[in-house]
């Protein structure tokens, strides 16, 4: 049951969600906190009342502080902001564990993993170890408040340039822009392709937008240093000048 959608504008904004829009008898209300493909992000989360809020936070977990008490379940694949692929973090409210139907395979039942303290089977130890190092580094660097400050600084460099540019345009409404995934277009698919090719020659790779949207997308996860973003913006300025 789709409560709200921004499909009318190619998912370029987060639709407004008022509490009256959610059925009070719903089992849960599901969102993706940061849309990796379209570059939208919930700057604040909807009030779902007594309906548990469930969020896929794979592409922006640890990018800024989150009040976990507002959520029934938060889950995130580790491969973007946490560490190596193969690990998934789940944060679940205690009272939501233990209601699984009997036929659910043991491995899919959160109760199994709560009871076994996440060691029902051998976990991917290398991925867990690296995640631990990342958590320690984040704490050492000032925690998630500092990550938010850094990510706002990083993404603003790019958005501020995009908003001034006469060639490139950001595709997402200002209030809903992601700190992690920054999609942009020139308006011409030939020029987009020429830009992606020229950027790759300068070592600026993986800028092609997701196959379902085209254009460009700069994914600037926690691990991307600000110098990488500066280099991209400088290159975009040069490319823009060359088109005149
Ligand atoms: C990357 C990502 C996933 C995980 O996708 P994979 O197919 O495992 O790479 C899930 N949800 C979101 C929002 C993501 O960004």
py3Dmol code that shows the C-alpha trace and the ligand (Angstrom):
import py3Dmol

protein = """\
ATOM      1  CA  UNK A   1       0.000   0.000   0.000  1.00  0.00           C
ATOM      2  CA  UNK A   2       1.717   3.185  -1.219  1.00  0.00           C
ATOM      3  CA  UNK A   3       1.003   6.071   1.164  1.00  0.00           C
ATOM      4  CA  UNK A   4       2.813   8.783  -0.811  1.00  0.00           C
ATOM      5  CA  UNK A   5       4.987   9.007  -3.884  1.00  0.00           C
ATOM      6  CA  UNK A   6       6.985  11.553  -5.876  1.00  0.00           C
ATOM      7  CA  UNK A   7       6.779   9.484  -9.042  1.00  0.00           C
ATOM      8  CA  UNK A   8       4.950  12.411 -10.711  1.00  0.00           C
ATOM      9  CA  UNK A   9       8.240  14.372 -10.671  1.00  0.00           C
ATOM     10  CA  UNK A  10      10.616  11.463 -11.300  1.00  0.00           C
ATOM     11  CA  UNK A  11      11.249  10.966  -7.557  1.00  0.00           C
ATOM     12  CA  UNK A  12      12.996  14.328  -7.247  1.00  0.00           C
ATOM     13  CA  UNK A  13      11.526  15.188  -3.853  1.00  0.00           C
ATOM     14  CA  UNK A  14      10.280  13.554  -0.650  1.00  0.00           C
ATOM     15  CA  UNK A  15       6.473  13.643  -0.564  1.00  0.00           C
ATOM     16  CA  UNK A  16       4.889  15.153   2.515  1.00  0.00           C
ATOM     17  CA  UNK A  17       3.573  12.532   4.918  1.00  0.00           C
ATOM     18  CA  UNK A  18       0.989  13.585   7.475  1.00  0.00           C
ATOM     19  CA  UNK A  19      -0.075  11.233  10.255  1.00  0.00           C
ATOM     20  CA  UNK A  20      -3.645  11.009   8.933  1.00  0.00           C
ATOM     21  CA  UNK A  21      -2.334   9.388   5.761  1.00  0.00           C
ATOM     22  CA  UNK A  22      -1.182   6.240   7.572  1.00  0.00           C
ATOM     23  CA  UNK A  23      -3.702   3.520   8.395  1.00  0.00           C
ATOM     24  CA  UNK A  24      -3.692   3.075  12.173  1.00  0.00           C
ATOM     25  CA  UNK A  25      -4.029  -0.708  11.714  1.00  0.00           C
ATOM     26  CA  UNK A  26      -0.934  -0.926   9.475  1.00  0.00           C
ATOM     27  CA  UNK A  27       1.740  -3.369  10.662  1.00  0.00           C
ATOM     28  CA  UNK A  28       4.502  -0.926   9.776  1.00  0.00           C
ATOM     29  CA  UNK A  29       5.360   2.119   7.709  1.00  0.00           C
ATOM     30  CA  UNK A  30       8.360   1.695   5.429  1.00  0.00           C
ATOM     31  CA  UNK A  31      10.793   4.266   4.117  1.00  0.00           C
ATOM     32  CA  UNK A  32      14.270   4.431   2.611  1.00  0.00           C
ATOM     33  CA  UNK A  33      15.994   7.216   4.548  1.00  0.00           C
ATOM     34  CA  UNK A  34      18.283   8.117   1.636  1.00  0.00           C
ATOM     35  CA  UNK A  35      17.386   7.218  -1.920  1.00  0.00           C
ATOM     36  CA  UNK A  36      20.713   6.146  -3.392  1.00  0.00           C
ATOM     37  CA  UNK A  37      19.540   6.300  -6.999  1.00  0.00           C
ATOM     38  CA  UNK A  38      17.581   9.586  -7.028  1.00  0.00           C
ATOM     39  CA  UNK A  39      19.604  11.387  -4.349  1.00  0.00           C
ATOM     40  CA  UNK A  40      16.755  12.310  -2.013  1.00  0.00           C
ATOM     41  CA  UNK A  41      16.930  12.152   1.782  1.00  0.00           C
ATOM     42  CA  UNK A  42      14.501  12.510   4.661  1.00  0.00           C
ATOM     43  CA  UNK A  43      15.792  15.607   6.470  1.00  0.00           C
ATOM     44  CA  UNK A  44      13.233  14.797   9.180  1.00  0.00           C
ATOM     45  CA  UNK A  45      11.243  11.611   9.664  1.00  0.00           C
ATOM     46  CA  UNK A  46       7.455  11.237   9.451  1.00  0.00           C
ATOM     47  CA  UNK A  47       5.448  10.868  12.650  1.00  0.00           C
ATOM     48  CA  UNK A  48       3.817   7.458  12.291  1.00  0.00           C
ATOM     49  CA  UNK A  49       2.091   7.441  15.690  1.00  0.00           C
ATOM     50  CA  UNK A  50       1.820   3.892  17.025  1.00  0.00           C
ATOM     51  CA  UNK A  51       2.656   2.342  13.647  1.00  0.00           C
ATOM     52  CA  UNK A  52       6.290   1.148  13.725  1.00  0.00           C
ATOM     53  CA  UNK A  53       8.567   3.087  11.389  1.00  0.00           C
ATOM     54  CA  UNK A  54      10.875   0.790   9.416  1.00  0.00           C
ATOM     55  CA  UNK A  55      13.809   2.241   7.492  1.00  0.00           C
ATOM     56  CA  UNK A  56      16.416   0.981   5.068  1.00  0.00           C
ATOM     57  CA  UNK A  57      19.371   3.240   5.957  1.00  0.00           C
ATOM     58  CA  UNK A  58      21.963   1.469   3.822  1.00  0.00           C
ATOM     59  CA  UNK A  59      23.158   4.546   2.002  1.00  0.00           C
ATOM     60  CA  UNK A  60      23.240   7.105   4.811  1.00  0.00           C
ATOM     61  CA  UNK A  61      23.710   5.306   8.113  1.00  0.00           C
ATOM     62  CA  UNK A  62      26.501   6.989  10.141  1.00  0.00           C
ATOM     63  CA  UNK A  63      26.424  10.064   7.898  1.00  0.00           C
ATOM     64  CA  UNK A  64      24.618  12.090  10.584  1.00  0.00           C
ATOM     65  CA  UNK A  65      23.001  11.459  13.992  1.00  0.00           C
ATOM     66  CA  UNK A  66      19.637   9.664  14.033  1.00  0.00           C
ATOM     67  CA  UNK A  67      17.188   9.323  16.933  1.00  0.00           C
ATOM     68  CA  UNK A  68      16.855   5.531  16.868  1.00  0.00           C
ATOM     69  CA  UNK A  69      14.014   5.632  19.414  1.00  0.00           C
ATOM     70  CA  UNK A  70      11.681   6.856  16.629  1.00  0.00           C
ATOM     71  CA  UNK A  71      12.092   3.603  14.701  1.00  0.00           C
ATOM     72  CA  UNK A  72      10.725   0.093  14.957  1.00  0.00           C
ATOM     73  CA  UNK A  73      13.471  -1.312  12.750  1.00  0.00           C
ATOM     74  CA  UNK A  74      16.523   0.230  11.123  1.00  0.00           C
ATOM     75  CA  UNK A  75      18.597  -1.934   8.833  1.00  0.00           C
ATOM     76  CA  UNK A  76      21.599  -1.205   6.653  1.00  0.00           C
ATOM     77  CA  UNK A  77      23.984  -3.109   4.453  1.00  0.00           C
ATOM     78  CA  UNK A  78      27.532  -2.355   5.560  1.00  0.00           C
ATOM     79  CA  UNK A  79      29.000  -1.773   2.121  1.00  0.00           C
ATOM     80  CA  UNK A  80      28.552   2.006   1.838  1.00  0.00           C
ATOM     81  CA  UNK A  81      29.328   3.740   5.140  1.00  0.00           C
ATOM     82  CA  UNK A  82      30.247   0.933   7.540  1.00  0.00           C
ATOM     83  CA  UNK A  83      32.744  -1.440   5.967  1.00  0.00           C
ATOM     84  CA  UNK A  84      33.083  -4.405   3.625  1.00  0.00           C
ATOM     85  CA  UNK A  85      30.094  -6.051   1.955  1.00  0.00           C
ATOM     86  CA  UNK A  86      28.657  -9.145   3.587  1.00  0.00           C
ATOM     87  CA  UNK A  87      27.512  -7.612   6.857  1.00  0.00           C
ATOM     88  CA  UNK A  88      24.099  -6.126   7.645  1.00  0.00           C
ATOM     89  CA  UNK A  89      23.328  -4.106  10.745  1.00  0.00           C
ATOM     90  CA  UNK A  90      19.817  -4.390  12.224  1.00  0.00           C
ATOM     91  CA  UNK A  91      18.505  -2.230  15.059  1.00  0.00           C
ATOM     92  CA  UNK A  92      15.115  -3.539  16.199  1.00  0.00           C
ATOM     93  CA  UNK A  93      12.798  -2.533  19.025  1.00  0.00           C
ATOM     94  CA  UNK A  94      12.652  -5.328  21.622  1.00  0.00           C
ATOM     95  CA  UNK A  95       8.870  -5.689  21.477  1.00  0.00           C
ATOM     96  CA  UNK A  96       8.942  -6.299  17.719  1.00  0.00           C
ATOM     97  CA  UNK A  97      11.101  -9.414  18.116  1.00  0.00           C
ATOM     98  CA  UNK A  98       9.408 -12.755  18.608  1.00  0.00           C
ATOM     99  CA  UNK A  99       6.255 -12.356  16.530  1.00  0.00           C
ATOM    100  CA  UNK A 100       7.415 -14.292  13.487  1.00  0.00           C
ATOM    101  CA  UNK A 101       5.126 -16.946  12.019  1.00  0.00           C
ATOM    102  CA  UNK A 102       6.257 -20.475  12.832  1.00  0.00           C
ATOM    103  CA  UNK A 103       6.932 -21.308   9.221  1.00  0.00           C
ATOM    104  CA  UNK A 104       9.515 -18.553   8.850  1.00  0.00           C
ATOM    105  CA  UNK A 105      12.933 -20.123   8.273  1.00  0.00           C
ATOM    106  CA  UNK A 106      15.061 -19.944  11.444  1.00  0.00           C
ATOM    107  CA  UNK A 107      17.690 -17.805   9.757  1.00  0.00           C
ATOM    108  CA  UNK A 108      15.158 -15.082   8.809  1.00  0.00           C
ATOM    109  CA  UNK A 109      13.807 -14.801  12.344  1.00  0.00           C
ATOM    110  CA  UNK A 110      15.304 -11.889  14.293  1.00  0.00           C
ATOM    111  CA  UNK A 111      14.633 -13.823  17.537  1.00  0.00           C
ATOM    112  CA  UNK A 112      17.279 -16.336  16.433  1.00  0.00           C
ATOM    113  CA  UNK A 113      19.899 -13.616  16.172  1.00  0.00           C
ATOM    114  CA  UNK A 114      18.884 -11.824  19.362  1.00  0.00           C
ATOM    115  CA  UNK A 115      19.071 -15.095  21.332  1.00  0.00           C
ATOM    116  CA  UNK A 116      22.436 -16.023  19.823  1.00  0.00           C
ATOM    117  CA  UNK A 117      23.853 -12.484  20.224  1.00  0.00           C
ATOM    118  CA  UNK A 118      24.393 -12.331  16.448  1.00  0.00           C
ATOM    119  CA  UNK A 119      26.441 -15.538  16.414  1.00  0.00           C
ATOM    120  CA  UNK A 120      23.863 -18.157  15.429  1.00  0.00           C
ATOM    121  CA  UNK A 121      26.209 -19.037  12.585  1.00  0.00           C
ATOM    122  CA  UNK A 122      29.783 -17.876  12.056  1.00  0.00           C
ATOM    123  CA  UNK A 123      29.520 -14.195  11.195  1.00  0.00           C
ATOM    124  CA  UNK A 124      31.752 -12.645   8.514  1.00  0.00           C
ATOM    125  CA  UNK A 125      34.542 -11.973  10.967  1.00  0.00           C
ATOM    126  CA  UNK A 126      36.693  -9.811   8.702  1.00  0.00           C
ATOM    127  CA  UNK A 127      33.756  -7.501   7.889  1.00  0.00           C
ATOM    128  CA  UNK A 128      32.859  -7.282  11.611  1.00  0.00           C
ATOM    129  CA  UNK A 129      36.464  -6.451  12.502  1.00  0.00           C
ATOM    130  CA  UNK A 130      36.725  -3.707   9.889  1.00  0.00           C
ATOM    131  CA  UNK A 131      33.341  -2.279  10.948  1.00  0.00           C
ATOM    132  CA  UNK A 132      34.719  -2.085  14.498  1.00  0.00           C
ATOM    133  CA  UNK A 133      37.708  -0.094  13.264  1.00  0.00           C
ATOM    134  CA  UNK A 134      35.389   2.277  11.364  1.00  0.00           C
ATOM    135  CA  UNK A 135      33.206   2.814  14.462  1.00  0.00           C
ATOM    136  CA  UNK A 136      36.305   3.597  16.550  1.00  0.00           C
ATOM    137  CA  UNK A 137      37.589   6.019  13.934  1.00  0.00           C
ATOM    138  CA  UNK A 138      34.231   7.820  13.776  1.00  0.00           C
ATOM    139  CA  UNK A 139      34.151   8.181  17.564  1.00  0.00           C
ATOM    140  CA  UNK A 140      37.723   9.411  17.508  1.00  0.00           C
ATOM    141  CA  UNK A 141      36.934  11.969  14.798  1.00  0.00           C
ATOM    142  CA  UNK A 142      34.134  13.555  16.827  1.00  0.00           C
ATOM    143  CA  UNK A 143      31.229  11.165  16.257  1.00  0.00           C
ATOM    144  CA  UNK A 144      28.211  11.608  14.022  1.00  0.00           C
ATOM    145  CA  UNK A 145      27.697  15.322  14.771  1.00  0.00           C
ATOM    146  CA  UNK A 146      31.108  15.884  13.222  1.00  0.00           C
ATOM    147  CA  UNK A 147      30.263  13.555  10.302  1.00  0.00           C
ATOM    148  CA  UNK A 148      27.136  15.604   9.616  1.00  0.00           C
ATOM    149  CA  UNK A 149      29.146  18.826   9.657  1.00  0.00           C
ATOM    150  CA  UNK A 150      31.719  17.326   7.296  1.00  0.00           C
ATOM    151  CA  UNK A 151      29.110  15.800   4.980  1.00  0.00           C
ATOM    152  CA  UNK A 152      27.152  19.073   4.795  1.00  0.00           C
ATOM    153  CA  UNK A 153      30.384  20.902   3.953  1.00  0.00           C
ATOM    154  CA  UNK A 154      31.303  18.308   1.317  1.00  0.00           C
ATOM    155  CA  UNK A 155      27.915  18.126  -0.368  1.00  0.00           C
ATOM    156  CA  UNK A 156      27.396  21.920  -0.242  1.00  0.00           C
ATOM    157  CA  UNK A 157      30.539  22.413  -2.316  1.00  0.00           C
ATOM    158  CA  UNK A 158      28.899  20.416  -5.056  1.00  0.00           C
ATOM    159  CA  UNK A 159      25.329  21.711  -4.672  1.00  0.00           C
ATOM    160  CA  UNK A 160      26.448  25.357  -4.479  1.00  0.00           C
ATOM    161  CA  UNK A 161      28.383  24.917  -7.694  1.00  0.00           C
ATOM    162  CA  UNK A 162      25.449  23.117  -9.372  1.00  0.00           C
ATOM    163  CA  UNK A 163      23.062  25.923  -8.395  1.00  0.00           C
ATOM    164  CA  UNK A 164      25.334  28.508 -10.036  1.00  0.00           C
ATOM    165  CA  UNK A 165      26.340  26.483 -13.061  1.00  0.00           C
ATOM    166  CA  UNK A 166      25.036  27.398 -16.503  1.00  0.00           C
ATOM    167  CA  UNK A 167      25.718  23.864 -17.772  1.00  0.00           C
ATOM    168  CA  UNK A 168      24.963  21.429 -14.927  1.00  0.00           C
ATOM    169  CA  UNK A 169      21.755  21.170 -12.913  1.00  0.00           C
ATOM    170  CA  UNK A 170      21.020  19.333  -9.668  1.00  0.00           C
ATOM    171  CA  UNK A 171      17.895  17.200 -10.098  1.00  0.00           C
ATOM    172  CA  UNK A 172      16.569  17.180  -6.509  1.00  0.00           C
ATOM    173  CA  UNK A 173      14.518  19.812  -4.611  1.00  0.00           C
ATOM    174  CA  UNK A 174      16.763  21.782  -2.256  1.00  0.00           C
ATOM    175  CA  UNK A 175      15.040  20.726   0.950  1.00  0.00           C
ATOM    176  CA  UNK A 176      15.351  17.007   0.176  1.00  0.00           C
ATOM    177  CA  UNK A 177      18.903  16.754  -1.129  1.00  0.00           C
ATOM    178  CA  UNK A 178      21.034  13.812  -0.081  1.00  0.00           C
ATOM    179  CA  UNK A 179      24.356  14.379   1.671  1.00  0.00           C
ATOM    180  CA  UNK A 180      25.625  11.144   0.104  1.00  0.00           C
ATOM    181  CA  UNK A 181      24.403  10.864  -3.497  1.00  0.00           C
ATOM    182  CA  UNK A 182      24.381  13.926  -5.718  1.00  0.00           C
ATOM    183  CA  UNK A 183      22.680  13.424  -9.101  1.00  0.00           C
ATOM    184  CA  UNK A 184      23.070  16.052 -11.801  1.00  0.00           C
ATOM    185  CA  UNK A 185      22.497  16.471 -15.541  1.00  0.00           C
ATOM    186  CA  UNK A 186      23.521  18.725 -18.395  1.00  0.00           C
ATOM    187  CA  UNK A 187      20.215  18.333 -20.207  1.00  0.00           C
ATOM    188  CA  UNK A 188      21.854  16.557 -23.134  1.00  0.00           C
ATOM    189  CA  UNK A 189      22.643  12.846 -23.033  1.00  0.00           C
ATOM    190  CA  UNK A 190      25.532  13.342 -25.513  1.00  0.00           C
ATOM    191  CA  UNK A 191      27.083  15.988 -23.268  1.00  0.00           C
ATOM    192  CA  UNK A 192      26.520  13.788 -20.197  1.00  0.00           C
ATOM    193  CA  UNK A 193      28.400  10.960 -21.912  1.00  0.00           C
ATOM    194  CA  UNK A 194      31.216  13.317 -22.980  1.00  0.00           C
ATOM    195  CA  UNK A 195      31.513  14.595 -19.410  1.00  0.00           C
ATOM    196  CA  UNK A 196      31.634  11.107 -17.892  1.00  0.00           C
ATOM    197  CA  UNK A 197      34.351  10.079 -20.355  1.00  0.00           C
ATOM    198  CA  UNK A 198      36.466  13.216 -19.851  1.00  0.00           C
ATOM    199  CA  UNK A 199      36.111  12.929 -16.056  1.00  0.00           C
ATOM    200  CA  UNK A 200      37.271   9.312 -16.104  1.00  0.00           C
ATOM    201  CA  UNK A 201      40.387  10.389 -17.993  1.00  0.00           C
ATOM    202  CA  UNK A 202      41.180  12.628 -15.012  1.00  0.00           C
ATOM    203  CA  UNK A 203      40.698   9.750 -12.570  1.00  0.00           C
ATOM    204  CA  UNK A 204      37.193  10.887 -11.584  1.00  0.00           C
ATOM    205  CA  UNK A 205      35.384   7.567 -11.982  1.00  0.00           C
ATOM    206  CA  UNK A 206      31.970   6.048 -11.238  1.00  0.00           C
ATOM    207  CA  UNK A 207      30.136   9.259 -12.089  1.00  0.00           C
ATOM    208  CA  UNK A 208      27.586   7.657 -14.380  1.00  0.00           C
ATOM    209  CA  UNK A 209      24.057   7.930 -12.980  1.00  0.00           C
ATOM    210  CA  UNK A 210      22.140   4.779 -12.115  1.00  0.00           C
ATOM    211  CA  UNK A 211      20.976   2.969 -15.260  1.00  0.00           C
ATOM    212  CA  UNK A 212      17.341   3.739 -14.388  1.00  0.00           C
ATOM    213  CA  UNK A 213      17.857   7.540 -14.388  1.00  0.00           C
ATOM    214  CA  UNK A 214      20.866   8.400 -16.563  1.00  0.00           C
ATOM    215  CA  UNK A 215      22.843  11.626 -16.169  1.00  0.00           C
ATOM    216  CA  UNK A 216      25.527  11.749 -13.519  1.00  0.00           C
ATOM    217  CA  UNK A 217      25.707  10.862  -9.855  1.00  0.00           C
ATOM    218  CA  UNK A 218      28.529  11.642  -7.460  1.00  0.00           C
ATOM    219  CA  UNK A 219      28.367   9.264  -4.514  1.00  0.00           C
ATOM    220  CA  UNK A 220      30.256  10.956  -1.718  1.00  0.00           C
ATOM    221  CA  UNK A 221      29.971   8.538   1.184  1.00  0.00           C
ATOM    222  CA  UNK A 222      31.734   9.091   4.519  1.00  0.00           C
ATOM    223  CA  UNK A 223      34.984   7.691   3.125  1.00  0.00           C
ATOM    224  CA  UNK A 224      35.191  10.246   0.284  1.00  0.00           C
ATOM    225  CA  UNK A 225      37.486  13.054   1.448  1.00  0.00           C
ATOM    226  CA  UNK A 226      36.589  16.685   0.772  1.00  0.00           C
ATOM    227  CA  UNK A 227      39.560  16.959  -1.593  1.00  0.00           C
ATOM    228  CA  UNK A 228      37.840  14.443  -3.899  1.00  0.00           C
ATOM    229  CA  UNK A 229      34.773  16.695  -4.076  1.00  0.00           C
ATOM    230  CA  UNK A 230      36.947  19.768  -4.666  1.00  0.00           C
ATOM    231  CA  UNK A 231      38.704  18.006  -7.508  1.00  0.00           C
ATOM    232  CA  UNK A 232      35.375  17.105  -9.077  1.00  0.00           C
ATOM    233  CA  UNK A 233      34.026  20.662  -8.802  1.00  0.00           C
ATOM    234  CA  UNK A 234      37.223  22.074 -10.327  1.00  0.00           C
ATOM    235  CA  UNK A 235      36.922  19.637 -13.194  1.00  0.00           C
ATOM    236  CA  UNK A 236      33.256  20.508 -13.734  1.00  0.00           C
ATOM    237  CA  UNK A 237      34.151  24.218 -13.897  1.00  0.00           C
ATOM    238  CA  UNK A 238      36.829  23.515 -16.492  1.00  0.00           C
ATOM    239  CA  UNK A 239      34.485  21.346 -18.536  1.00  0.00           C
ATOM    240  CA  UNK A 240      31.787  24.018 -18.389  1.00  0.00           C
ATOM    241  CA  UNK A 241      34.193  26.705 -19.634  1.00  0.00           C
ATOM    242  CA  UNK A 242      35.275  24.465 -22.507  1.00  0.00           C
ATOM    243  CA  UNK A 243      31.682  24.195 -23.751  1.00  0.00           C
ATOM    244  CA  UNK A 244      31.392  27.959 -24.296  1.00  0.00           C
TER     245      UNK A 244
END
"""
ligand_1 = """\
15
LIG
C 23.089 -0.192 -1.602
C 21.724 -0.300 -1.031
C 21.164 -1.532 -0.699
C 21.899 -2.817 -0.898
O 21.940 -3.138 -2.229
P 22.923 -4.263 -2.807
O 22.145 -4.811 -3.939
O 23.176 -5.231 -1.706
O 24.157 -3.540 -3.208
C 19.889 -1.560 -0.168
N 19.194 -0.434 0.041
C 19.708 0.778 -0.250
C 18.914 2.009 0.037
C 20.982 0.879 -0.790
O 21.509 2.083 -1.067
"""
view = py3Dmol.view(width=600, height=400)
view.addModel(protein, "pdb")
view.setStyle({"model": 0}, {"cartoon": {"style": "trace"}})
view.addModel(ligand_1, "xyz")
view.setStyle({"model": 1}, {"stick": {}})
view.zoomTo()
view.show()
